[in-house]
Amino acid sequence: MTKPATGIDWRGLMQAGLHGLGLDPAVFWRLTPVELRMMLGREQMVPPLTRARLAELAAAFPDARKDHGDGGYRNDAGAASGA
């Protein structure tokens, strides 16, 4: 039986943190993913979200309205009234 992929390369992350950065295991496990990425210098690899990119994403993935079949999960009236 094959183990399902989790999408997280734990072996690689542990190797980078414990051997590459020389972190103590207790320190490694207390790090957040963002902190580990910053320590590995990978945070700079992801460009910040700009207004132009946000507009691009909003056009590609528009919000659905109740009357357009989003399943009625949005509660615009409650959100507007603070409920």
SVG drawing of the C-alpha trace seen along z (x, -y; Angstrom):
<svg xmlns="http://www.w3.org/2000/svg" viewBox="-32 -48 56 50">
<polyline fill="none" stroke="black" stroke-width="0.4" points="0.0,0.0 1.3,-3.4 1.3,-6.2 -0.7,-9.2 1.2,-12.4 0.6,-15.2 2.0,-18.0 4.6,-18.8 8.2,-17.6 8.9,-17.0 12.1,-15.2 13.4,-18.1 12.3,-20.7 13.8,-18.8 17.1,-18.4 17.2,-22.1 16.3,-23.2 18.3,-20.7 21.3,-20.2 21.4,-23.2 20.6,-25.8 21.9,-23.8 18.7,-24.3 18.0,-22.4 15.0,-20.1 13.0,-21.9 13.6,-25.2 12.8,-23.7 9.4,-22.4 8.4,-25.8 9.0,-27.7 6.0,-28.7 6.2,-27.8 6.7,-31.5 9.6,-31.8 11.3,-28.7 10.8,-30.1 12.4,-33.4 15.4,-31.6 15.9,-29.6 15.7,-32.8 12.7,-31.6 10.3,-34.3 11.8,-36.7 11.0,-34.2 7.2,-34.9 6.4,-38.4 4.1,-40.5 0.4,-40.7 0.0,-44.0 -3.3,-45.8 -2.9,-44.8 -2.4,-41.1 -5.4,-41.3 -7.6,-42.7 -6.4,-40.0 -7.3,-37.3 -10.7,-39.0 -11.5,-38.9 -10.5,-35.3 -12.4,-34.2 -15.4,-36.5 -17.5,-36.2 -20.8,-34.3 -24.1,-35.8 -26.9,-33.9 -29.1,-34.1 -26.3,-32.7 -26.0,-29.4 -23.3,-29.7 -25.4,-27.5 -26.7,-30.4 -23.6,-30.3 -23.0,-34.1 -24.9,-36.2 -24.5,-39.7 -27.3,-41.1 -25.8,-39.7 -22.4,-40.9 -23.6,-44.4 -25.6,-44.7 -22.7,-43.4 -24.5,-40.2"/>
</svg>
